[in-house]
Structures are given as structure tokens and as C-alpha cells.
Amino acid sequence: MCRKLKIKKQSRRDPEAAVRKSGNSGKRKFNKKDVLYFQKLILKMKEEILDGIKHISEDILKKSQKDAAGDISGYTYHMADVATDTYDREFSLGLASNDRKMMYELEDALKRIEEGTFGTCEDCKNTISKSRLKAVPYARLCVKCQEKKEKS
């Protein structure tokens, strides 16, 4: 007698995927509650970074529009003021660039949740500690492997 098994299609970014048994050890890495916690944490971080990028972009745009409108005159501004404005603009662009890199890391962490590999060290394949993931939810390496990487 053959029974049909119903297979539930996994939705995108399914937190249950990270709860499935891992191929090597057969142990569960995280329960659903843990995975949902990390997923929410990552989504919150993404939202905060997007807000930061938006504010930086608006600030740069305002300064650029001022420049384009001719509000800046070579006679009214001291060279030091112009240099400060340039530095501020470059600094803001650097922050936006760092934020974009962080967004990539967070997106990748969400992808790992979807694939069921979230919380697994990419080097040694051991489970990354919850305390590390709470501090750095997009971590790809356990503390030991991260230390090795930083020393080399």
C-alpha cells in the first residue's frame, strides 16, 4: 500500500528552512523561534540602513541642488568652507557605500535563512553561536574561524 506524501512548498525566506536537519550531524541548528528572531532582527537592520541611505542621499542632493542653483559664490565662501563642504560630501558618500555593503550582507543572510544554511560557519561547517549571531546576525563565520581569518 503506497501513501502519498503531501509536500508543502517552502515560501521565500522561509524560517523553517533553517530548522531542517543538517546533512552531516543530523542535529537541528535552531528552532523556529530562534530563526524568526534573527530574521526580524535582520529585517529591522535593513530598514534602519535604508533610512540612513535615504537621509544621506537627501542631504547630498540638497547640497548638489544648492550648487546647481548658483547659491554658492566663489566670493562669499572661504576656501576652507568649500573644503569642509567637499569633505562632508565625500564622507557622506563613504557612509552610503558602507551601508550598501551592509545591505548586501543582510540580503545574503536572509538568503541563507531561505536555503537553510543560516547559522552555519562557511569554513568549518559548525553551528555559529547564538550570542555571535545576536551581535552580528549576518555572520558567515564562527568566532574561531573569524579570528583565524583576521590573523592571516
C-alpha positions as CSV (number, residue, x, y, z in Angstrom):
1,M,0.0,0.0,0.0
2,C,1.5,3.3,-1.1
3,R,0.7,6.5,0.7
4,K,1.1,9.9,-1.0
5,L,3.1,12.4,1.0
6,K,2.0,16.0,0.8
7,I,4.9,18.2,0.3
8,K,4.4,21.7,1.4
9,K,6.1,24.2,-0.9
10,Q,8.5,26.4,1.0
11,S,7.9,30.1,0.7
12,R,10.6,32.6,0.0
13,R,12.7,33.3,3.1
14,D,11.1,30.5,5.0
15,P,12.4,30.4,8.5
16,E,11.6,26.7,8.8
17,A,14.3,26.0,6.2
18,A,17.0,26.8,8.8
19,V,15.4,24.4,11.3
20,R,15.7,21.4,9.0
21,K,18.2,18.8,9.9
22,S,21.7,19.5,8.6
23,G,23.2,16.9,6.3
24,N,26.2,16.0,8.4
25,S,25.3,16.0,12.0
26,G,21.5,15.3,11.9
27,K,21.1,17.9,14.7
28,R,18.8,20.8,14.5
29,K,20.6,24.1,14.3
30,F,18.0,26.5,15.5
31,N,14.3,26.2,16.4
32,K,11.6,28.2,14.5
33,K,11.5,30.9,17.3
34,D,15.3,31.5,17.0
35,V,15.2,31.7,13.2
36,L,12.2,34.1,13.3
37,Y,14.1,36.2,15.9
38,F,17.1,36.5,13.7
39,Q,15.0,37.1,10.6
40,K,13.2,40.0,12.3
41,L,16.5,41.4,13.6
42,I,18.0,41.3,10.1
43,L,14.9,43.0,8.5
44,K,15.0,45.7,11.2
45,M,18.6,46.4,10.5
46,K,17.8,46.6,6.7
47,E,15.1,49.1,7.4
48,E,17.4,51.3,9.5
49,I,20.1,51.2,6.9
50,L,17.7,52.1,4.2
51,D,16.5,55.1,6.2
52,G,20.1,56.1,6.7
53,I,20.9,55.8,3.0
54,K,17.7,57.9,2.2
55,H,18.8,60.7,4.6
56,I,22.4,60.7,3.3
57,S,21.1,60.8,-0.3
58,E,18.7,63.6,0.5
59,D,21.4,65.6,2.2
60,I,23.8,65.2,-0.7
61,L,21.0,66.1,-3.2
62,K,20.2,69.2,-1.2
63,K,23.8,70.4,-1.3
64,S,24.1,69.5,-5.0
65,Q,20.9,71.4,-5.9
66,K,22.3,74.4,-4.0
67,D,25.5,74.2,-6.1
68,A,23.5,73.9,-9.3
69,A,21.2,76.8,-8.4
70,G,24.2,79.1,-8.1
71,D,23.8,79.7,-4.4
72,I,27.5,79.2,-3.9
73,S,29.6,82.1,-5.0
74,G,33.4,82.0,-5.1
75,Y,33.5,85.3,-3.4
76,T,31.2,84.7,-0.5
77,Y,32.7,81.4,0.7
78,H,36.1,81.0,2.1
79,M,38.2,78.2,0.6
80,A,38.2,76.4,4.0
81,D,34.3,76.4,3.9
82,V,34.4,74.9,0.4
83,A,36.9,72.3,1.5
84,T,34.7,71.4,4.5
85,D,31.7,71.0,2.3
86,T,33.6,68.8,-0.1
87,Y,34.9,66.7,2.8
88,D,31.4,66.3,4.3
89,R,30.0,65.2,0.9
90,E,32.8,62.6,0.4
91,F,32.3,61.4,4.0
92,S,28.6,61.0,3.4
93,L,29.2,59.1,0.1
94,G,31.6,56.8,2.0
95,L,28.9,56.1,4.6
96,A,26.4,55.4,1.9
97,S,28.9,53.0,0.3
98,N,29.4,51.1,3.6
99,D,25.6,51.0,4.1
100,R,25.2,49.4,0.7
101,K,27.8,46.7,1.6
102,M,25.9,46.0,4.8
103,M,22.7,45.7,2.8
104,Y,24.4,43.1,0.7
105,E,25.4,41.1,3.8
106,L,21.9,41.3,5.3
107,E,20.3,40.2,2.0
108,D,22.8,37.3,1.9
109,A,21.9,36.4,5.5
110,L,18.2,36.3,4.5
111,K,19.1,34.1,1.6
112,R,20.9,31.7,3.9
113,I,17.7,31.6,6.1
114,E,15.8,30.6,3.0
115,E,18.3,28.0,2.0
116,G,18.6,26.5,5.5
117,T,22.3,27.3,5.9
118,F,21.9,30.3,8.3
119,G,24.0,29.9,11.4
120,T,26.4,27.5,9.8
121,C,30.1,28.6,9.6
122,E,31.1,28.7,5.9
123,D,34.6,27.4,6.8
124,C,34.3,24.7,9.4
125,K,30.5,23.9,8.9
126,N,29.9,24.1,12.7
127,T,27.0,26.0,14.1
128,I,27.6,29.7,14.8
129,S,26.8,30.5,18.5
130,K,23.6,32.4,19.2
131,S,25.5,35.1,21.1
132,R,27.6,35.8,18.0
133,L,24.6,35.9,15.7
134,K,22.8,38.3,18.2
135,A,25.8,40.6,17.9
136,V,26.4,40.1,14.2
137,P,23.3,38.5,12.7
138,Y,24.8,38.4,9.2
139,A,27.9,36.5,10.4
140,R,29.2,33.9,8.0
141,L,32.0,32.5,10.2
142,C,32.1,31.3,13.8
143,V,34.3,33.2,16.2
144,K,37.2,30.7,15.9
145,C,37.3,30.9,12.1
146,Q,36.8,34.7,12.1
147,E,39.8,35.0,14.4
148,K,41.9,32.8,12.1
149,K,40.8,34.9,9.1
150,E,41.7,38.2,10.8
151,K,45.2,36.9,11.9
152,S,46.1,35.7,8.4
